[in-house]
Structures are given as C-alpha cells and as structure tokens.
Amino acid sequence: MKVSIAKEYDWEMGHALWKHRGKCFNPHGHNYRMEVEISGPVQENGMVLDFSHLDDWVEPLIEKHFDHAFWVNENDERFTATMFSRLDPVLVEPTAENLALWFWEVWKELSVSGHEFPGVTLERITVHETDRASATVRRS
C-alpha cells in the first residue's frame, strides 16, 4: 500500500509578467509557498521518506534560483541585469504555473540522472503565489 506525505516550503521573490496587461505587468513580489507531495510504500523505519531527504533536494533549489530573486521573461526589455542583484531572466512568463512546472521538470531530471528516491513517486507540486491563488501540477 502506498502512503502520501507532503512538505511545505516558502520563499520571497519578485517578478513581472511581460505578456500580461493587468497588475502583474508591474514589478512586484510575493511570499511564495510550495507544497511537494510524494507517495510510496512505508519502509521498515516507518517512513515513506525522511522529510530531511526531501529538504536536501528542495531547499538548495529555492536558495539558488528563487529566494529573494527577481524573475522576468528574458524578452522583457524593461529590465537589465544591472537593475537587480538577483535578476533571473527565464524563457517563460514567471507565473505560479510555470514555477510549478519548473520544479516538476527538475524532479524528472533528478529521476533520469539516477538520483531519485527509490520507490517514491512525485504526486503533486502546488505553488501558492498568495494565500488564495495557486497552481498545481499533478501526476496523471
């Protein structure tokens, strides 16, 4: 029998949406929260996976790519690298949907490279941009 476990992570990050003409076109920031849900069999130690092993994967990614960074579409000419100490131009609009997809793809690369957690399946990644707005990628 498989059991699901989930862990939450948070960080602060700014962004601006180049292709959106609403409020999010303007530079602003959010207190992001992400939930990572995995499933697998309960091991002899009583756990699907030690939460610290999940932390070892997620926390360095957040620190390196997201925490107190400013994400913009690489084609958005309003911003230059000299404007922000952590400007990170990306190929897509930096939406909650694309952040969730980014983490999902990194997990897949981890699995392909042989560094996955044996017997564990990624079930869901949800990125909360605000307390009431989120995007979820689920295993189908």
C-alpha positions, 0 to 999 in steps of 0.5 A, a space after each residue: 500500500 502506498 502512503 502520501 506525505 507532503 512538505 511545505 516550503 516558502 520563499 520571497 521573490 519578485 517578478 513581472 509578467 511581460 505578456 500580461 496587461 493587468 497588475 502583474 505587468 508591474 514589478 512586484 513580489 510575493 511570499 511564495 509557498 510550495 507544497 511537494 507531495 510524494 507517495 510510496 510504500 512505508 519502509 521498515 523505519 516507518 517512513 515513506 521518506 525522511 522529510 530531511 531527504 526531501 529538504 536536501 533536494 528542495 531547499 538548495 533549489 529555492 536558495 539558488 534560483 528563487 529566494 529573494 530573486 527577481 524573475 522576468 521573461 528574458 524578452 522583457 526589455 524593461 529590465 537589465 541585469 544591472 537593475 537587480 542583484 538577483 535578476 533571473 531572466 527565464 524563457 517563460 512568463 514567471 507565473 505560479 504555473 510555470 514555477 510549478 512546472 519548473 520544479 516538476 521538470 527538475 524532479 524528472 531530471 533528478 529521476 533520469 540522472 539516477 538520483 531519485 528516491 527509490 520507490 517514491 513517486 512525485 504526486 503533486 507540486 502546488 505553488 501558492 503565489 498568495 494565500 488564495 491563488 495557486 497552481 498545481 501540477 499533478 501526476 496523471 
